[in-house]
Amino acid sequence: MDIVYGQPLKELLQISSYFKEQLIVLVNTELQEVTVKKKYLKTCFLVNEKTDLNKIKNKKKAVVGGSVVANEFAVKICANYLLQPVNEKQFFDLGLAKKLADNNTTVVLMFDELRGKNSFERHLYWKNYLEVVSYCKRKDTKFIVASGGTDPLALRPRKVRLALAEILGLPKDKAKEYLEEEIK
């Protein structure tokens, strides 16, 4: 399983079939959802505090974290995915990890965002994600590394994302289990 932002679907299909990867495409509107589902890809709505949650009641939801408010919003709405819960600053702790585990929310590092940072910012990301993975392990919260790109060529193979999760401290069997989880 891999998570990407909405992008040119034709190229995305070609590359995802090459990697033999099940993709979740993050969408903002129902029109985008229909377009993506026509291509037989899974969708997940990217939501924030302003989104009308009644329209997407029984659908998968993802929240872009990176602040205390955004991370707690993901807990409040029982989001399926919390994307980028930290950035150069740390906004993740054991309490949040426990709440996310109780809600069965998966914490996601979007690799493409990390790739675009300068060396100092990248160092801060790595430091913070080492702590995030440590907290996730202690509270049995799911953690995955996703490609997270807006360009189809930014997709990363599963073995690269598994290796990154292992480097961050996730056991190999858990990293593989979380990535291979089937999407309903």
Secondary structure, DSSP 8 states (H G I E B T S, - for coil): -EEEES--HHHHHHHHHHHT--EEEEESSHHHHHHHHHTT-EEEEEE-TTS-TTTTTTS-EEEE-SSHHHHHHHHHTT-SEEE---SSS----HHHHHHHHHTT-EEEEEHHHHHTS-HHHHHHHHHHHHHHHHHHHHHT-EEEEE---SSGGG---HHHHHHHHHHTT--HHHHHHHHT----
